[in-house]
C-alpha cells in the first residue's frame, strides 16, 4: 500500500528526528545542540518569524520545557515541540500573528 | 523563502485539518464524523495495522480522549492525536510492534 501524503509527512518527521538524534550519544533522543541544529535547519521561516532575533534562546526554551529527567528530549517531547510550532502556524493561518500556542 | 520539507509537512497537516473541519458547522473544529472521514482517508495503513478490525471504535476512542467541552476536537486536540499516531509509528520504526503510545 502506498503511503498517503500525511503518512509520508509523519515518516518524514521520524526520519528527521533520527537524522539529528544519532549525531551524538543518546541515539534516540535529542540534546540541546541537536535540537538547535535541527530547528535552525528545518524551520528557518518559523525561527525568523517567531524567535525575536534570539533563536538560541528561543530553542532553549522549547528544549527546557520538554526535556526528560536525563536532560534530553525523547520522541514524545519532540512531537510536543512539533505540535507547538504547528499550533502557532495554524493560528497564523487565521491571521492571529502572535507566536505562542495558547488558544 | 522556500519552505523546507518539514515546513511543508506542517502546512500539509494544517490544510488537511481545514479540508475536513469545514465540512460541517464548527468550521475550525472536527466532529467525530469529520475525524473519522479524515483518518480513514489519510491513515489507511495505520488503521489497517492498529485498529484491530474496528476502525470506527478505534477512531471514536481517539476522538473522545481529545474532544473539548463542546464535543468537538480543535486543532490542538487534533495535533495531540497526530502526535499519538506518530509516536506509535516511531516505536514501530524500532520494532516495537505494539499499537499504543506509552513509552
Backbone of each chain as ProteinMPNN parsed JSONL, in Angstrom:
{"seq_chain_A": "XXXXXXXXXXXXXXXXXXXXXXXXXXXXXXXXXXXXXXXXXXXXXXXXXXXXXXXXXXXXXXXXXXXXXXXXXXXXXXXXXXXXXXXXXXXXXXXXXXXXXXX", "coords_chain_A": {"N_chain_A": [[0.855, -1.203, 0.0], [0.607, 2.159, -0.899], [2.047, 5.013, 0.701], [-0.037, 7.623, 1.971], [-0.131, 11.224, 1.545], [-0.061, 12.38, 4.113], [0.764, 10.231, 5.697], [3.287, 9.948, 4.643], [4.362, 12.413, 5.442], [4.435, 12.092, 8.195], [6.299, 10.03, 8.436], [8.465, 11.429, 7.46], [8.909, 13.241, 9.539], [9.735, 11.471, 11.548], [12.05, 10.429, 10.379], [13.612, 12.762, 10.233], [13.93, 13.332, 12.949], [15.482, 11.106, 13.719], [17.709, 11.53, 12.12], [18.962, 13.719, 13.32], [19.067, 12.948, 16.016], [20.894, 10.935, 16.171], [23.373, 12.008, 16.041], [24.995, 12.434, 18.279], [25.762, 10.732, 21.393], [23.05, 8.981, 23.067], [21.167, 7.997, 21.214], [18.532, 7.902, 20.419], [17.41, 10.213, 21.25], [17.232, 13.781, 21.594], [19.813, 16.104, 22.145], [20.339, 19.427, 23.516], [21.971, 20.75, 21.698], [21.599, 19.2, 19.378], [18.82, 19.541, 18.919], [18.818, 22.27, 18.464], [20.381, 22.477, 16.123], [18.664, 21.105, 14.4], [16.216, 22.597, 14.362], [17.084, 25.062, 13.448], [17.914, 24.371, 10.89], [15.673, 23.096, 9.723], [13.398, 24.629, 10.217], [13.59, 27.376, 9.275], [11.996, 29.551, 8.397], [10.012, 29.731, 10.329], [11.615, 30.299, 12.605], [12.718, 32.787, 11.888], [10.471, 34.269, 11.981], [9.364, 34.044, 14.557], [11.304, 33.97, 16.605], [12.326, 36.307, 17.564], [14.845, 37.494, 17.078], [16.544, 36.044, 18.668], [17.381, 33.209, 18.28], [18.751, 31.023, 19.527], [18.123, 31.269, 22.261], [15.345, 31.055, 22.113], [15.004, 28.441, 21.146], [16.203, 27.048, 23.231], [14.317, 27.484, 25.218], [12.116, 25.963, 24.256], [13.333, 23.469, 24.393], [13.974, 23.17, 27.176], [11.428, 23.082, 28.28], [10.524, 20.619, 27.542], [12.308, 18.585, 28.031], [13.459, 15.454, 29.383], [14.078, 13.638, 32.488], [16.707, 12.908, 32.161], [17.818, 15.009, 30.887], [17.558, 15.216, 28.139], [15.659, 15.365, 25.059], [13.112, 13.216, 24.28], [11.355, 11.212, 21.754], [8.62, 11.65, 22.157], [8.636, 14.114, 23.516], [9.77, 15.646, 21.521], [7.699, 15.51, 19.609], [5.814, 16.97, 20.968], [6.975, 19.494, 20.858], [6.991, 19.849, 18.063], [4.24, 19.919, 17.732], [3.624, 22.293, 19.116], [4.873, 24.218, 17.49], [3.431, 23.805, 15.137], [0.843, 24.42, 15.995], [1.127, 27.167, 16.356], [1.581, 27.978, 13.727], [-0.886, 27.249, 12.691], [-2.618, 29.072, 14.001], [-1.637, 31.361, 12.837], [-2.474, 30.95, 10.263], [-4.991, 31.797, 10.458], [-4.74, 34.463, 10.698], [-3.961, 35.239, 13.259], [-1.408, 36.706, 14.621], [0.292, 36.272, 16.737], [2.983, 34.616, 18.494], [2.65, 32.461, 20.2], [1.372, 29.377, 21.546], [-0.986, 29.326, 22.895], [-4.528, 29.004, 23.235]], "CA_chain_A": [[0.0, 0.0, 0.0], [1.412, 3.379, -0.967], [1.762, 5.998, 1.741], [-0.699, 8.882, 1.634], [0.709, 12.395, 1.789], [0.134, 12.574, 5.558], [1.606, 9.143, 6.212], [4.65, 10.308, 4.253], [4.803, 13.535, 6.282], [4.726, 11.527, 9.504], [7.581, 9.331, 8.331], [9.485, 12.466, 7.316], [9.214, 13.741, 10.884], [10.51, 10.44, 12.263], [13.387, 10.377, 9.776], [14.367, 13.952, 10.653], [14.308, 13.122, 14.349], [16.61, 10.159, 13.788], [18.879, 12.139, 11.476], [19.66, 14.586, 14.28], [19.25, 12.312, 17.326], [22.009, 9.986, 16.133], [24.657, 12.708, 15.871], [25.807, 12.201, 19.473], [25.207, 9.674, 22.237], [21.616, 9.134, 23.282], [20.886, 7.954, 19.772], [17.106, 8.084, 20.118], [16.994, 11.417, 21.971], [17.912, 14.991, 21.131], [20.435, 17.041, 23.067], [20.035, 20.82, 23.151], [22.718, 21.059, 20.475], [20.954, 18.537, 18.241], [17.537, 20.211, 18.645], [19.131, 23.583, 17.895], [20.762, 22.241, 14.718], [17.51, 20.685, 13.621], [15.215, 23.661, 14.155], [17.682, 26.092, 12.574], [17.97, 23.863, 9.521], [14.391, 22.633, 9.174], [12.337, 25.613, 10.409], [14.155, 28.73, 9.187], [10.952, 30.567, 8.281], [9.417, 29.858, 11.66], [12.552, 30.995, 13.501], [12.865, 34.196, 11.526], [9.211, 34.932, 12.305], [8.934, 33.978, 15.963], [12.363, 33.873, 17.622], [12.622, 37.661, 18.031], [16.271, 37.793, 16.999], [17.316, 35.242, 19.626], [16.991, 31.817, 18.009], [19.283, 30.064, 20.502], [17.319, 31.359, 23.481], [14.008, 30.552, 21.816], [15.067, 26.977, 21.058], [16.473, 26.528, 24.577], [13.043, 27.479, 25.928], [11.382, 24.772, 23.81], [14.051, 22.298, 24.907], [13.847, 23.049, 28.628], [10.05, 22.74, 28.64], [10.159, 19.281, 27.085], [13.344, 17.585, 28.284], [13.175, 14.482, 30.423], [14.942, 13.669, 33.665], [18.101, 12.752, 31.762], [18.284, 16.233, 30.239], [17.429, 15.159, 26.685], [14.279, 15.348, 24.576], [12.808, 11.978, 23.553], [10.485, 11.445, 20.602], [7.358, 12.251, 22.607], [8.896, 15.536, 23.752], [9.967, 16.223, 20.188], [6.394, 15.689, 18.968], [5.151, 18.089, 21.65], [7.544, 20.719, 20.273], [6.451, 19.966, 16.695], [2.846, 20.34, 17.888], [3.589, 23.711, 19.482], [5.2, 25.001, 16.295], [2.321, 23.687, 14.18], [-0.273, 25.203, 16.539], [1.381, 28.59, 16.07], [1.324, 28.168, 12.291], [-2.337, 27.179, 12.474], [-3.185, 30.369, 14.393], [-1.238, 32.36, 11.841], [-3.297, 30.745, 9.059], [-6.229, 32.557, 10.692], [-4.344, 35.85, 10.906], [-3.532, 35.547, 14.606], [0.029, 36.811, 14.354], [1.117, 36.025, 17.907], [3.877, 33.468, 18.341], [2.521, 31.482, 21.26], [0.396, 28.37, 21.112], [-2.217, 29.317, 23.694], [-5.712, 29.052, 22.358]], "C_chain_A": [[0.887, 1.249, 0.0], [1.044, 4.317, 0.175], [0.915, 7.135, 1.193], [0.278, 10.023, 1.935], [0.978, 12.571, 3.295], [0.95, 11.451, 6.173], [3.073, 9.412, 5.847], [5.206, 11.433, 5.12], [5.219, 13.033, 7.662], [6.066, 10.801, 9.487], [8.732, 10.314, 8.144], [9.891, 13.049, 8.659], [10.083, 12.751, 11.641], [11.933, 10.382, 11.697], [14.227, 11.583, 10.174], [14.83, 13.816, 12.09], [15.532, 12.212, 14.431], [17.883, 10.74, 13.173], [19.673, 12.975, 12.474], [19.953, 13.859, 15.586], [20.459, 11.393, 17.344], [23.365, 10.671, 15.995], [25.568, 12.51, 17.07], [25.172, 11.068, 20.264], [23.782, 10.009, 22.63], [20.982, 9.114, 21.909], [19.414, 8.111, 19.43], [16.538, 9.264, 20.904], [17.806, 12.592, 21.439], [18.541, 15.73, 22.305], [20.025, 18.457, 22.663], [20.732, 21.185, 21.846], [22.05, 20.448, 19.24], [19.624, 19.207, 17.893], [17.783, 21.569, 17.99], [19.512, 23.447, 16.425], [19.532, 21.952, 13.875], [16.572, 21.851, 13.332], [15.788, 24.762, 13.269], [17.676, 25.649, 11.119], [16.578, 23.645, 8.924], [13.275, 23.674, 9.302], [12.857, 27.049, 10.323], [13.08, 29.816, 9.114], [10.302, 30.808, 9.629], [10.324, 30.639, 12.595], [12.644, 32.477, 13.174], [11.598, 34.977, 11.878], [9.017, 35.082, 13.808], [10.057, 34.051, 16.999], [12.873, 35.232, 18.086], [14.115, 37.949, 18.085], [17.14, 37.001, 17.948], [16.989, 33.75, 19.43], [17.515, 30.832, 19.041], [18.481, 30.08, 21.8], [15.924, 30.794, 23.271], [13.998, 29.024, 21.801], [15.35, 26.377, 22.436], [15.192, 26.494, 25.409], [12.2, 26.258, 25.56], [12.005, 23.513, 24.409], [13.787, 22.106, 26.402], [12.439, 22.631, 29.041], [9.69, 21.292, 28.313], [11.213, 18.221, 27.345], [12.916, 16.652, 29.419], [14.175, 14.58, 31.564], [16.415, 13.518, 33.305], [18.62, 13.955, 30.968], [18.269, 16.186, 28.721], [15.94, 15.102, 26.32], [14.05, 14.051, 23.803], [11.778, 12.272, 22.454], [9.157, 12.072, 21.012], [7.517, 13.743, 22.866], [9.085, 16.283, 22.441], [8.623, 16.476, 19.515], [5.593, 16.797, 19.663], [5.66, 19.409, 21.08], [7.01, 20.917, 18.851], [4.986, 20.423, 16.749], [2.736, 21.812, 18.222], [3.865, 24.583, 18.264], [4.018, 24.983, 15.318], [1.087, 24.444, 14.676], [-0.097, 26.69, 16.23], [1.127, 28.87, 14.584], [-0.165, 28.125, 11.99], [-2.995, 28.503, 12.849], [-2.862, 31.426, 13.341], [-2.03, 32.182, 10.54], [-4.638, 31.467, 9.206], [-5.915, 34.001, 11.09], [-4.171, 36.231, 12.371], [-2.009, 35.53, 14.57], [0.89, 36.685, 15.608], [1.988, 34.797, 17.656], [3.823, 32.569, 19.566], [1.421, 30.519, 20.87], [-0.781, 28.26, 22.074], [-3.401, 29.468, 22.771], [-6.067, 30.499, 22.056]], "O_chain_A": [[1.807, 1.366, 0.81], [-0.119, 4.407, 0.57], [1.128, 7.57, 0.061], [1.353, 9.817, 2.497], [2.101, 12.872, 3.699], [1.749, 11.692, 7.078], [3.979, 9.141, 6.635], [6.38, 11.414, 5.49], [6.217, 13.481, 8.226], [6.87, 10.94, 10.409], [9.845, 10.068, 8.61], [11.068, 13.321, 8.896], [11.05, 13.138, 12.296], [12.902, 10.295, 12.452], [15.425, 11.447, 10.425], [15.972, 14.139, 12.419], [16.498, 12.518, 15.13], [18.989, 10.477, 13.643], [20.904, 12.945, 12.479], [20.981, 14.118, 16.211], [20.997, 11.099, 18.411], [24.388, 10.003, 15.849], [26.785, 12.427, 16.911], [24.158, 10.508, 19.849], [23.351, 11.159, 22.542], [20.343, 10.078, 21.488], [19.071, 8.417, 18.288], [15.341, 9.314, 21.189], [18.906, 12.427, 20.91], [17.895, 15.955, 23.328], [19.437, 18.662, 21.601], [20.15, 21.851, 20.99], [21.948, 21.089, 18.194], [19.324, 19.42, 16.718], [17.057, 21.971, 17.081], [19.032, 24.203, 15.58], [19.377, 22.485, 12.776], [16.18, 22.067, 12.185], [15.078, 25.332, 12.44], [17.459, 26.46, 10.219], [16.336, 23.972, 7.762], [12.294, 23.604, 8.561], [12.586, 27.854, 11.214], [13.238, 30.885, 9.705], [10.069, 31.951, 10.023], [9.867, 31.539, 13.3], [12.648, 33.321, 14.07], [11.642, 36.195, 12.052], [8.559, 36.123, 14.279], [9.765, 34.185, 18.187], [13.771, 35.294, 18.925], [14.596, 38.575, 19.029], [18.343, 37.245, 18.037], [16.397, 33.115, 20.303], [16.805, 29.894, 19.405], [18.195, 29.028, 22.372], [15.381, 30.13, 24.154], [13.106, 28.392, 22.366], [14.808, 25.326, 22.78], [14.997, 25.582, 26.213], [11.638, 25.597, 26.434], [11.303, 22.613, 24.869], [13.422, 21.015, 26.839], [12.264, 21.915, 30.028], [8.657, 20.796, 28.762], [11.046, 17.074, 26.931], [12.124, 17.018, 30.288], [15.009, 15.484, 31.602], [17.283, 13.954, 34.061], [19.732, 13.922, 30.441], [18.898, 17.022, 28.073], [15.087, 14.829, 27.164], [14.707, 13.805, 22.791], [11.381, 13.419, 22.249], [8.625, 12.925, 20.302], [6.659, 14.543, 22.492], [8.616, 17.41, 22.279], [8.42, 17.531, 18.914], [4.791, 17.48, 19.027], [4.88, 20.332, 20.844], [6.623, 22.025, 18.481], [4.547, 21.216, 15.916], [1.873, 22.513, 17.693], [3.171, 25.573, 18.033], [3.654, 26.011, 14.747], [0.365, 25.042, 13.878], [-1.056, 27.381, 15.886], [0.526, 29.885, 14.234], [-0.655, 28.869, 11.14], [-3.837, 29.008, 12.106], [-3.694, 32.268, 13.002], [-2.236, 33.145, 9.801], [-5.332, 31.718, 8.221], [-6.724, 34.669, 11.734], [-4.225, 37.414, 12.707], [-1.395, 34.466, 14.498], [2.089, 36.959, 15.559], [1.751, 34.036, 16.718], [4.834, 31.975, 19.939], [0.627, 30.802, 19.973], [-1.491, 27.254, 22.089], [-3.286, 29.996, 21.665], [-7.031, 30.761, 21.337]]}, "seq_chain_B": "XXXXXXXXXXXXXXXXXXXXXXXXXXXXXXXXXXXXXXXXXXXXXXXXXXXXXXXXXXXXXXXXXXXXXXXXXXXXXXXXXXXXXXXXXXXXXXXXXXXXXXX", "coords_chain_B": {"N_chain_B": [[11.216, 33.015, 0.866], [11.753, 29.612, 0.432], [9.723, 26.89, 1.507], [11.012, 24.437, 3.752], [11.224, 20.812, 3.709], [10.023, 19.876, 6.077], [8.647, 22.143, 6.963], [6.821, 22.291, 4.911], [5.474, 19.874, 5.376], [4.232, 20.421, 7.787], [2.47, 22.462, 7.021], [0.908, 20.94, 5.328], [-0.422, 19.309, 7.156], [-2.008, 21.218, 8.453], [-3.58, 22.11, 6.317], [-4.958, 19.745, 5.704], [-6.416, 19.4, 8.054], [-8.119, 21.654, 7.882], [-9.441, 21.044, 5.529], [-11.131, 18.939, 6.244], [-12.363, 19.933, 8.553], [-14.043, 21.921, 7.755], [-16.251, 20.788, 6.655], [-18.679, 20.511, 7.995], [-20.7, 22.473, 10.317], [-18.923, 24.43, 12.835], [-16.416, 25.247, 11.87], [-13.686, 25.338, 12.301], [-13.09, 23.143, 13.738], [-13.152, 19.614, 14.427], [-15.761, 17.303, 13.988], [-16.891, 14.085, 15.27], [-17.6, 12.594, 13.04], [-16.23, 13.947, 11.002], [-13.531, 13.629, 11.824], [-13.388, 10.875, 11.635], [-13.788, 10.452, 8.878], [-11.471, 11.704, 7.968], [-9.262, 10.257, 9.102], [-9.714, 7.687, 8.115], [-9.337, 8.166, 5.405], [-6.784, 9.376, 5.22], [-4.988, 7.929, 6.78], [-4.791, 5.122, 6.076], [-3.022, 2.921, 6.18], [-2.08, 2.926, 8.798], [-4.515, 2.506, 10.174], [-5.243, -0.041, 9.254], [-3.289, -1.465, 10.432], [-3.403, -1.006, 13.22], [-6.048, -0.792, 14.191], [-7.415, -3.065, 14.803], [-9.505, -4.344, 13.384], [-11.71, -2.796, 13.958], [-12.217, 0.002, 13.01], [-13.966, 2.238, 13.344], [-14.575, 2.24, 16.078], [-12.027, 2.491, 17.138], [-11.235, 5.023, 16.199], [-13.182, 6.569, 17.432], [-12.361, 6.319, 20.07], [-9.945, 7.79, 20.045], [-11.034, 10.268, 19.426], [-12.827, 10.785, 21.627], [-11.007, 11.003, 23.718], [-9.816, 13.412, 23.239], [-11.579, 15.462, 22.725], [-13.167, 18.663, 23.165], [-15.026, 20.722, 25.545], [-17.236, 21.363, 24.055], [-17.731, 19.147, 22.609], [-16.316, 18.742, 20.278], [-13.266, 18.358, 18.348], [-10.594, 20.464, 18.565], [-7.873, 22.293, 16.889], [-5.595, 21.944, 18.473], [-6.228, 19.597, 19.897], [-6.422, 17.896, 17.745], [-3.732, 17.907, 16.906], [-2.636, 16.611, 19.077], [-3.7, 14.059, 18.674], [-2.506, 13.469, 16.193], [0.113, 13.426, 17.092], [0.023, 11.191, 18.797], [-0.446, 9.118, 16.965], [1.889, 9.353, 15.446], [3.833, 8.857, 17.378], [3.367, 6.139, 17.818], [4.075, 5.109, 15.326], [6.766, 5.803, 15.399], [7.718, 4.126, 17.471], [7.282, 1.716, 16.203], [9.159, 1.915, 14.216], [11.336, 1.142, 15.564], [10.936, -1.491, 15.872], [9.126, -2.076, 17.889], [6.208, -3.466, 18.141], [3.766, -2.885, 19.271], [0.619, -1.132, 19.533], [0.208, 1.134, 21.031], [0.85, 4.364, 22.552], [2.384, 4.565, 24.779], [5.434, 4.948, 26.578]], "CA_chain_B": [[11.976, 31.844, 1.314], [11.024, 28.373, 0.13], [9.515, 26.0, 2.64], [11.731, 23.173, 3.832], [10.329, 19.652, 3.662], [9.221, 19.803, 7.308], [7.685, 23.255, 6.962], [5.753, 21.872, 4.004], [4.695, 18.822, 6.028], [3.406, 21.093, 8.788], [1.371, 23.123, 6.318], [0.034, 19.877, 4.84], [-1.282, 18.917, 8.272], [-2.998, 22.291, 8.672], [-4.515, 22.086, 5.191], [-5.829, 18.579, 5.851], [-7.366, 19.71, 9.128], [-9.139, 22.576, 7.38], [-10.231, 20.37, 4.492], [-12.186, 18.146, 6.884], [-13.085, 20.676, 9.598], [-15.023, 22.836, 7.16], [-17.346, 20.046, 6.008], [-19.927, 20.84, 8.7], [-20.549, 23.613, 11.235], [-17.726, 24.311, 13.649], [-15.547, 25.177, 10.695], [-12.279, 25.159, 12.675], [-13.046, 22.012, 14.663], [-13.591, 18.358, 13.813], [-16.75, 16.437, 14.626], [-16.483, 12.677, 15.197], [-17.758, 12.165, 11.652], [-15.139, 14.527, 10.198], [-12.274, 12.954, 12.187], [-13.455, 9.51, 11.093], [-13.524, 10.554, 7.431], [-10.085, 12.074, 7.727], [-8.304, 9.191, 9.438], [-9.902, 6.584, 7.162], [-8.795, 8.552, 4.104], [-5.387, 9.814, 5.253], [-4.127, 6.986, 7.503], [-5.292, 3.757, 5.861], [-2.05, 1.913, 6.614], [-2.122, 2.92, 10.258], [-5.766, 1.877, 10.624], [-5.255, -1.483, 8.982], [-2.311, -2.077, 11.332], [-3.629, -0.823, 14.653], [-7.438, -0.636, 14.639], [-7.91, -4.387, 15.211], [-10.76, -4.67, 12.725], [-12.809, -1.924, 14.404], [-11.73, 1.368, 12.811], [-14.854, 3.264, 13.903], [-14.385, 2.273, 17.527], [-10.678, 2.994, 17.413], [-11.231, 6.476, 15.977], [-14.013, 7.182, 18.486], [-11.516, 6.412, 21.262], [-9.055, 8.955, 19.868], [-11.878, 11.465, 19.473], [-13.332, 11.029, 22.982], [-9.905, 11.397, 24.601], [-9.264, 14.716, 22.872], [-12.609, 16.455, 22.423], [-13.339, 19.722, 24.14], [-16.315, 20.76, 26.234], [-18.322, 21.465, 23.079], [-17.899, 17.869, 21.926], [-15.562, 18.677, 19.023], [-11.81, 18.352, 18.505], [-9.982, 21.642, 17.94], [-6.598, 21.983, 16.248], [-4.656, 21.404, 19.467], [-6.598, 18.2, 20.11], [-6.029, 17.203, 16.515], [-2.276, 17.701, 16.922], [-2.361, 15.557, 20.062], [-3.985, 12.78, 18.004], [-1.437, 13.249, 15.213], [1.297, 13.054, 17.874], [-0.128, 9.812, 19.267], [-0.235, 8.224, 15.822], [3.299, 9.408, 15.056], [4.592, 8.148, 18.417], [3.239, 4.695, 17.575], [4.92, 4.807, 14.16], [8.17, 5.876, 15.822], [8.033, 2.884, 18.182], [7.331, 0.63, 15.224], [10.423, 2.036, 13.477], [12.335, 0.433, 16.369], [10.462, -2.87, 16.003], [8.144, -2.273, 18.947], [5.023, -3.613, 17.285], [2.517, -2.568, 19.944], [-0.104, -0.019, 18.92], [-0.11, 2.211, 21.971], [1.93, 5.345, 22.508], [3.146, 4.651, 26.019], [6.883, 4.846, 26.295]], "C_chain_B": [[11.15, 30.585, 1.043], [10.853, 27.544, 1.397], [10.493, 24.837, 2.597], [10.705, 22.032, 3.779], [9.437, 19.6, 4.914], [8.238, 20.952, 7.415], [6.511, 22.931, 6.028], [4.859, 20.814, 4.627], [3.733, 19.418, 7.049], [2.223, 21.79, 8.129], [0.392, 22.102, 5.743], [-0.922, 19.394, 5.923], [-2.382, 19.942, 8.49], [-4.034, 22.274, 7.549], [-5.47, 20.899, 5.283], [-6.869, 18.822, 6.932], [-8.484, 20.599, 8.595], [-10.026, 21.917, 6.331], [-11.397, 19.599, 5.12], [-13.002, 18.977, 7.867], [-14.168, 21.564, 9.019], [-16.196, 22.11, 6.512], [-18.691, 20.342, 6.677], [-19.678, 22.045, 9.591], [-19.429, 23.352, 12.227], [-16.558, 24.213, 12.69], [-14.07, 25.043, 11.051], [-12.135, 24.061, 13.722], [-13.565, 20.776, 13.939], [-14.679, 17.709, 14.651], [-16.22, 14.997, 14.563], [-16.552, 12.186, 13.752], [-16.603, 12.677, 10.784], [-13.802, 13.862, 10.521], [-12.243, 11.54, 11.599], [-13.16, 9.517, 9.596], [-12.039, 10.791, 7.182], [-9.13, 10.905, 7.967], [-8.456, 8.01, 8.484], [-9.255, 6.904, 5.814], [-7.279, 8.741, 4.158], [-4.447, 8.812, 5.931], [-4.586, 5.538, 7.314], [-4.323, 2.686, 6.369], [-2.059, 1.787, 8.13], [-3.367, 2.184, 10.76], [-5.734, 0.372, 10.412], [-4.287, -2.21, 9.907], [-2.798, -2.098, 12.772], [-5.092, -0.831, 15.103], [-8.121, -1.962, 14.944], [-9.289, -4.693, 14.647], [-11.94, -3.814, 13.123], [-12.404, -0.463, 14.247], [-12.632, 2.428, 13.425], [-14.685, 3.383, 15.42], [-13.032, 2.849, 17.905], [-10.635, 4.513, 17.271], [-12.066, 7.178, 17.039], [-13.222, 7.304, 19.786], [-10.581, 7.611, 21.189], [-9.857, 10.248, 20.024], [-12.285, 11.787, 20.917], [-12.225, 11.492, 23.924], [-9.409, 12.813, 24.345], [-10.308, 15.78, 22.566], [-12.702, 17.482, 23.539], [-14.735, 19.699, 24.748], [-17.484, 20.847, 25.258], [-18.461, 20.184, 22.246], [-17.216, 17.798, 20.567], [-14.066, 18.719, 19.331], [-11.236, 19.577, 17.797], [-8.576, 21.297, 17.428], [-5.578, 21.416, 17.237], [-4.941, 19.934, 19.751], [-6.211, 17.343, 18.918], [-4.529, 16.923, 16.51], [-1.878, 16.674, 17.982], [-2.595, 14.183, 19.44], [-2.895, 12.465, 16.974], [-0.154, 12.821, 15.931], [1.214, 11.616, 18.345], [0.13, 8.821, 18.128], [1.253, 8.183, 15.452], [4.184, 8.72, 16.093], [4.545, 6.634, 18.193], [4.103, 4.296, 16.372], [6.4, 4.843, 14.543], [8.574, 4.6, 16.561], [8.166, 1.726, 17.194], [8.611, 0.701, 14.389], [11.554, 1.357, 14.252], [11.854, -0.982, 16.705], [9.668, -3.132, 17.272], [6.783, -2.287, 18.26], [3.716, -3.401, 18.032], [1.871, -1.367, 19.248], [-0.553, 0.982, 19.971], [1.071, 3.15, 22.014], [2.575, 5.556, 23.87], [4.611, 4.428, 25.709], [7.296, 3.394, 26.266]], "O_chain_B": [[9.973, 30.522, 1.398], [11.738, 27.507, 2.252], [10.776, 24.305, 1.524], [9.495, 22.258, 3.802], [8.243, 19.315, 4.819], [7.121, 20.772, 7.899], [5.361, 23.256, 6.323], [3.642, 20.833, 4.442], [2.584, 18.992, 7.168], [1.099, 21.715, 8.626], [-0.809, 22.361, 5.676], [-2.087, 19.105, 5.649], [-3.544, 19.586, 8.687], [-5.23, 22.408, 7.805], [-6.655, 21.029, 4.976], [-8.045, 18.499, 6.765], [-9.661, 20.327, 8.83], [-11.222, 22.199, 6.255], [-12.509, 19.606, 4.593], [-14.205, 18.758, 8.006], [-15.114, 21.924, 9.719], [-17.046, 22.744, 5.886], [-19.72, 20.413, 6.005], [-18.57, 22.58, 9.619], [-19.029, 22.208, 12.442], [-15.809, 23.236, 12.692], [-13.27, 24.669, 10.194], [-11.178, 24.05, 14.497], [-14.315, 20.875, 12.968], [-14.546, 17.578, 15.868], [-15.227, 14.723, 13.889], [-15.674, 11.454, 13.294], [-16.069, 11.95, 9.947], [-13.022, 13.563, 9.616], [-11.206, 11.074, 11.128], [-12.385, 8.697, 9.102], [-11.43, 10.17, 6.311], [-8.287, 10.605, 7.122], [-7.465, 7.398, 8.084], [-8.695, 6.023, 5.161], [-6.568, 8.315, 3.248], [-3.241, 8.838, 5.687], [-4.751, 4.809, 8.292], [-4.746, 1.669, 6.92], [-2.048, 0.683, 8.676], [-3.283, 1.345, 11.656], [-6.147, -0.396, 11.28], [-4.429, -3.409, 10.147], [-2.627, -3.097, 13.471], [-5.349, -0.873, 16.306], [-9.297, -1.977, 15.309], [-10.144, -5.237, 15.345], [-13.061, -4.066, 12.681], [-12.261, 0.244, 15.244], [-12.138, 3.415, 13.97], [-14.657, 4.484, 15.969], [-12.911, 3.6, 18.873], [-10.069, 5.207, 18.116], [-11.703, 8.261, 17.499], [-13.386, 8.275, 20.525], [-10.443, 8.359, 22.157], [-9.412, 11.195, 20.671], [-12.114, 12.916, 21.377], [-12.475, 12.287, 24.83], [-8.657, 13.359, 25.152], [-9.953, 16.895, 22.184], [-12.365, 17.213, 24.692], [-15.522, 18.785, 24.501], [-18.6, 20.451, 25.592], [-19.228, 20.151, 21.284], [-17.5, 16.894, 19.781], [-13.657, 19.072, 20.437], [-11.37, 19.717, 16.582], [-8.142, 20.149, 17.523], [-4.798, 20.526, 16.896], [-4.021, 19.121, 19.838], [-5.737, 16.217, 19.066], [-4.103, 15.826, 16.152], [-0.897, 15.95, 17.81], [-1.808, 13.258, 19.64], [-2.42, 11.332, 16.892], [0.578, 11.96, 15.443], [2.207, 10.89, 18.304], [0.828, 7.822, 18.301], [1.805, 7.117, 15.18], [5.17, 8.074, 15.739], [5.547, 5.938, 18.356], [4.778, 3.267, 16.401], [7.19, 4.023, 14.075], [9.647, 4.052, 16.31], [9.043, 0.873, 17.328], [9.097, -0.323, 13.909], [12.598, 1.034, 13.685], [12.296, -1.59, 17.68], [9.544, -4.281, 17.696], [6.272, -1.244, 17.851], [2.651, -3.703, 17.493], [2.52, -0.674, 18.465], [-1.596, 1.615, 19.812], [2.167, 2.801, 21.575], [3.225, 6.574, 24.11], [4.972, 3.804, 24.711], [8.469, 3.09, 26.045]]}, "name": "protein", "num_of_chains": 2, "seq": "XXXXXXXXXXXXXXXXXXXXXXXXXXXXXXXXXXXXXXXXXXXXXXXXXXXXXXXXXXXXXXXXXXXXXXXXXXXXXXXXXXXXXXXXXXXXXXXXXXXXXXXXXXXXXXXXXXXXXXXXXXXXXXXXXXXXXXXXXXXXXXXXXXXXXXXXXXXXXXXXXXXXXXXXXXXXXXXXXXXXXXXXXXXXXXXXXXXXXXXXXXXXXX"}
